[in-house]
């Protein structure tokens, strides 16, 4: 019998002082997990007009310029960062990741203590794994991915950067998912299916065949919705 202590691993941040970009729902979900892992959120950053801090005693910095001013009085080398912005904004997480690394901060990867991450899985920087997530053998998870409560990433799946998997969604074996794609809550993806980048798969969908880039797909079986573009696809199309 395999020793479960050897098969599964924890994901606890090395740096305990954390700057969190995003002061809304994803941040409120992340905070108790981070605190259970011994971390302290020392500052929040959010450029949403009129937003107040959700955490008493934690300063809320209004965007990049405010963060730079705050960092001028800090030792950035001891600060980690978490980007608490859910999809369909995976492309935003990747952009902010690069800027924050450039400012000297270190990306934090973490998993709820109830999550099961197989030791053979490759985990990219900035992973956020919620309660009861399972990531099986030899899966590969890219940069700045979010795995929500009770989702299952089966063996040999490949998730590119900025992917988010919704609560209770199931990725069967050898599924491939492109950058910035969002798999909705309760969706199921059959084995060996390839889903493109900048895709949204609707809640409860059953994905039984490949889905091209920039598509919104819903239903059982999942089919493209005509005339719909995802925010990340629009952002890429507008690049100069």
N, C-alpha and C positions, 0 to 999 in steps of 0.2 A: 504494500500500500504506500502510495506517495505521501511523504510528509508535507502537509498543507503549509507548514511554515517555510518550506523550501520552494514550493511551487509558486506561492503568491508573494508579492512584495508590497510594502507600504510606500507612500510617496509623501514624504515630509520635507517641507522647505528647509534649506540650510540657513538662509537668512530669515531672521524672525521679525524684523521691522519692515513693514510692507506699506507701500504707496499703492492705493487702488484707484485706477481710472474708471469712473462710473459709480454714481451715487444713487442708483435706482434699484430695481428689483434684483438684478443679478448680484449686485453688491451685498444686498441684505441676505441673500442665500449663501453667499461665500463667507460672510463674516463669521458665523458660528463654527463653520468647518475649520477656517484658518485658526481661530482661537483655540479649538480643540487640539490643534497641532502645535500649540505654543507660540503662535504668531500674534503680533499686535499691529493693527492698522493705524499708522501714524499720520496719514493724510489721505484725503479724498480729492480727486480731480474730476470736474465735470463742467462742460461749457453750456449746459442747458440753462436758458434764461429763467431766473426766478426760483431755481431749485435750491432748497436748503439742505443742510447736512442731516442724514437720517440717524447719525450716531452722535450722541451727546459727547462733547469733549474732543471730537475729531474734527480738525479744520477742513473746510471745503474750499478748494482752490478753483477759481473760475477760469479754467482753461490753461493753455500752454504757457502763456506769459507769466501767469500767477505761479505756476509750478516752477518755472525757472527762477523767479525771485525767491521762492521758498527754498529751493535747492542751494541757492548761493550761501545759505547759512547752515547747510547740512554736509555730512560726509556721505556722498552718494555711494561709495564703495560698500557700505554696510546696509544699503537699502535694496529690498526686492520690490518688484512690481507685479500687480495682477490687473488685467484689463477686463473689467466686469461689464462688457457690452455683448449682448447676445446677438445671434443672427436675426435678420439677414445682413448683418454688418460685419461678417468675418473679414472682409477686405479692410475695414477700419481697424480691427484688432491687429492685423499684420502691419499696417502703416504705423500705428502707435508703437508697436513692439520695436520697430527699427529706430524710431525717434527716442524712445526711452533708453534703449541700449546705448544709443549715441550720447545720451546725457550721463552715462555712467552707472545706470541702475541695472540690476540683474533680474531676468525673468524668473518668476516663481512658478513651479509646477506643484500641484497638490491633489490629493485624493481624500475623500471622506474615509474615516477609519473602517467603515463597513464595506467599502469598495474592494473588489478583488482584481488585481492587475497581475497577470501572469508574468513571471520573471523573463520569459523569452520574448515578450512584447517590447517593441522599440517605442519609446515615449519622447515626443518632441517637447521643446521648451514651451512653458505657458499653459500646460494642460490643466483644465479644471474638471475634476471627476466628482460627481455628487454621490449621494448615498446609494449603496447597493448596486453600483455599476459593476459590470463584469467585462473584462478585456481578456480574451483567451490567447492561446498559443500563437506566437509568431505574428501577431497583428502589428501593424505599423501605424503610429499616430503622429501626424505632423505638428507643425508649430501652431500655437494658439487655438487649440481645439477645445470644445466644451462637450462633455458627456453628461447628460442629465439623468435624474434619478431613475434607477432600475433599467437603464438601457443595456443592451447586450451587443458587444462587438465580438463576433466569433473568430475562430482561428483564421489566420492569414488574410484578414481584411486589411485594406490600405486606405487610410484617411489622409488626404492632402491637407495643406495648411488652412486654418480658419474654418474648419468644418464644425458644425454643431449637430449632435444627435439628441432628439427630443426624448422626454420621459417615456419609458416603457417601449421604445422602439427596438426592433430586432434586426441586426445585420447578420445574415447567415454567412457561412464560410466563403472566403475569397471574394468578397464584395470589394469593389474599388470605387472610391468617392473623390471627386475633384475638389479643388480649392473653393472655399467660401460657401459650400453647399450646406443646406439646412434640411435635415430629415425630421419631419413632424412627429409629434407624440403618437405613440402606438402604431407607427408605420412598420411594415415588415418588408425586407428586401431579400429575395431568394438568392441562393448561392450563385456566385460567379457573375452576378450582374455588375455592369459598369455604369456609374452615374457621373455625369460630367461636372464641370466647374460652374459655379454661380447658379445652382439649381435649388428650387424649393420643392420638396415632396410633402404633400398635404397630410394632415392628421388622419391616421387610420388607413393610409393608402397601402396597397399591396403591389410592390414593384416586382414584376416578373420578367421584364425585359429592359435592355439598356435605355438610358435617358440622355439625350444630348445636352450640350452646354446651354446655359442661359434659359432653361425651361422651368415653368411651373407645372407640376404633374400632380393630379389628384385622382382618387377613386380606387375601385377594386374591379379589374386591375387598374393600376395607375396609368393615366393618359394625359398628354400635354394639354394645357389650356391655351387656346389660340389667343394671340394678341396681348399676352402678358409677358413682361420682362421683369427680372428680379433686380433689386437695387444694386447688387454687386456687379451684375452684367451691364447695367446702365453706366455704372462708374467706370468700368473697364473700357466701354465703347467711347467714353468721352475723353479718354486720355489723349493728350497731344503728343 
